[in-house]
Amino acid sequence: MSQSVERALRILPVLAQGPTGLGEVAQALEVHKSTALRLLRTLHEHGLVYRQADGRYRLGARLFALAAEAVENLDVRAIAHPHLAALNARTGHTVHLALLQDDEVLYVDKVDSRYPVRMYSRIGRPVPLTVAAVAKVLLADLDDTERRALAERIDYPRYTARSTPDAEAFLRELELVRAQGWATDLGGHEESVNCVGAPVRGPGGRVVAAVSVSAPSVVVTGEELLELLPQVLRTAEDIGHDYSGESA
């Protein structure tokens, strides 16, 4: 990387801390003011830096527009799929990727189990919000007001004796999921199916998707499935790094 490009890039995190004067930029870069000014002017010409009326510099609107456009055009499914396939190859169980859209959580990708007994789930189909591990992971990331409002307006079907019974129980479970960073569905939707899910975090740490491993209890018990949690968490983390463009 050329020295000028490297110095220009080093300016951006300096300005991210707030409006900064020329002298402070030069000091942070350990360069003469004339060099810092030349770099700032170049960034200003491209809209990446803005010079305020008081002479200080801050990040420019063009930089935020580019970041928003890049995030909007990211396809988390395409990024996640190789990781889902690798998790499936290691465990042999069904792997799902899910997204939150309005008041629905949808499966957007699936890699089937290699075992003869398989789960019935379809890409594009909503999951049961109150019991599915991926739903709990995604909804737990909502702020307190959003979580309570959603919990109070949805229904609580009793799929099995382990299904979440009401809004208060659901909110307590979401608090637990938020604190521990993962979720389970141990027979809450179907008595014979267990699932463990983890959040995929994007830029800023917000949850952008959820990944899960599911298996019928005739293939693996709930306790045995929980032993795969570290692999599920690592897969979700790896997807998040790729999605955010960060090094693991």
N, C-alpha and C positions, 0 to 999 in steps of 0.2 A: 504494500500500500504506500502511495506517495506521502511525503511528509505533510503537504498542504491538506490533502484529504483527511489524513489522520487528525490533524489539528482542528479542522472544521468540524469533524464528528465529535471531538472532545468538547466543543463549545456547547453542543445541544444539552447534555446533562447538567452543565453549569447553569444554563438559562432555565432549565426545568425547575430549578429551585426558586425562581422568581426573577423579576426585572433586575438586571445587573449592569453596572457601569463598565465602560471600556477598560479602565484600569484593573478592575476586578477580573475581567475576562483574561486580560494579558497576564495577570499574576497567576491565575489558575492554569494557564497554558505554559507559563514560564517563557514568554516571548516578549519582544518589544511591543509597545502600544501600536506602532505602525503596522506590524504584522497582524496583530489581533484585529485592527480596524479593516485591513484588506479582506480578511476572512469574513468578518461580520458583514461587510458591504456585499460580498459575493452571495452569502446566504440570504441577505435582505433582498437582493435582486430576484432571487428565486422564490421568495415568499416564505422561506423557512425560518427567517428571523425578522422581527419588526422593531424599528427604532421609535421609541416613545418621544413625546414632546419634551420630556425632561432629559433626553439624551441617553437614557438607559435602554437596554435591549431586552427583549423577551422572545419566546418562541412565537413563530408566525402562524397565521391561520392556515396557510397552505400545508404545513406539517400535520396539523390536526385533520385536515380534509383527506390527506393521503393515508393517514393511519385509519380513519374511519372507513375509507373505501377498501383498504386492504383487508380489514376485518370482515366487512360485509361480503367480500368476494371469496373468503376462505370457505372451503367445503370440508367440514369436519368429518364427514363420512369418508371421503376419499383419503384424507390424512389418516383416519383411524383404522381403515380396513386391514392394512398389513399387520398392524398390531393385534387386531382381533383374531386374524387368521393364525398368528403365532401363538396367542394364548390358547386358542382352540387346539392347535397341534400339540401343545404341552399337556393340556388337561384332558382332552378328548370330549369335553362337555360343550353344550350349546352356549354360545357367546352372543350377547346383544349389545347394540349401541342405541341409545334413546335420547330424544330431545324434548324440551318443554316448549309447547306452542299454545299460547293463551292458557286455557284451563285443561289442556290435554297433554299427556306425555305419550309420544309416539315412538315405536321402534322404527329406526331408519336403516339399520343393517343387522344382519344375523349370519352367523356361521354355525351350521348344524353339527350336532353331536356325531361322533363316529360309532356310537352304540346303537343297537337295533331299536331300543325304546327311546323315542324322541319326543320333544315338546311340540305342542301345537301353538305356534305363534307366527305372525305374519308381519313383514315389513309394511309400514304405513298404518298399522292397526293400533288404536289407543290401548294403553295398558290400564289396569285397575288402579286408580290413584292412591287409594287408601291402604293398599297392601304390597304393591310391587316395589321391589328394592330400588329399581332405577327411578321410580316416581318419588320415593322418599328422599333419595339423594338430591334430585333436582329441586324439589319443593323446599327442602331444608335450607337451601341457599337464599330463598326469598327473605326480604326484611320482615320484621315482626308484624307490621301492619298487614302486609300482603299475605303472609302465612295465615294469620287469624281470619282475615276476610275470606280467603279461599276455603279454609277448614270449615267455616260456618255456612258456606253456601253449597257445599257438595254433599252427596248422599254417602251412606255407609252400609253398603250391602254386606250381609253376613254370608260370605262365600263358604267359610268353614268356621269351626269353633275358635280358630286363632285369628280371625279377621278383626281389624280395628273397629271397635264398637261405636265410637262417637268422636265429636270434634276435639274434646279435651284430651282424650287418649291419643288422638292423632297428633295434636300439637306437642304433647309430651314426647312422643316418639320422634318427631322431627327435631326437637331440641337435642335429644340424645344423638341422632344421626349427625346433626350439625357439629356437636362436640367431638364425636369420635371419628368422623370423616368417612363413614361407610354405613351401609344398610343391609338388612336381610329381609327375606320373605321365606320363613320356614313354615310352609303349609298354610299360609294366610289366604292364598287364592285357590290353590288346589292342595288337598291333604297330601298328595303324593309327590309334590314338586317343591324343591328348595332352591333358593337363589341368594347370591351375595353380590352387591353392587358397590361401585366406587365413583366418585366425581372426576370428571375431566375439567381441569381449570384452564381458562384462557388468560389473555393479558389482564393484569390487575387482580388476578386470583379469583375472578367470578367463575362460577360453574357454568360451562357451556354445553355439556353433554354428560351422559352417564354410561358406564360400561358394566356389564354383569356376566356372571357365569351361573347357569342354571342346570339342574339335573333332577331326574326322577329319583325318589327315595329308594326304589328297587335297584338303582345303579350305585348311588352313594348316599349316605346318611347326611343329615344336616351338619352334624359335628365334623364329618369328613370333608364336607364342602367348605366349611369355615377354615379348614387348614390351607385352602387355596387363596385365602384373603390376601396374603402378601403379594401373590402373583397378580391378582386383580388390581390391587392398589398400584403396583409398579407399572402395569399396562396403562392404567388411566393416567399416571404421571408421565409416561413416555409420550402418550398421545398429546397431552397438554403441552409438553415441551415442543413437539413438532408443530402444533397448532399456533403456539405463541412465537415460534421462531427462536427459541432459547436453547442453549446447550444443556444437556442433562447433567 
